Amino acid sequence: MKQNPLDTFEKAVKFSGLKYDKKQIQKAIELSAFENLQNQEKEKGFREKSAASKAFFRKGKIGSWREELNSEQVKQIISDHGGIMQRFGYLDEKGEILF
């Protein structure tokens, strides 16, 4: 979604069976831009945020997980979710991390 938001969002909307036009998709992308979501959370809160977290919308930067997770956590996530991570392009065919 981060690399090609218009195409990715359009595919998701198409898959869901919703009627749309490109202007509606572009507006939805703009309204859901990370900075906008982060500002909304600061102003109004975000109920999905855990009480232990400072914020739900943390950085919005590809690869920032590397600054947060230790190697054991990464191994566990890949062990538990490697197949789906490959399917969606987070791991290559050898299981190596791409992002």
ABEGO torsion letter per residue (X at the ends): XAABAAAAAAAAAAAAGBBBBAAAAAAAAAAABAAAAAAAAAAAEBAABBAABABABAAGBBGAAAAABBAAAAAAAAAAAAAAAAAAGABBAAGBBAX
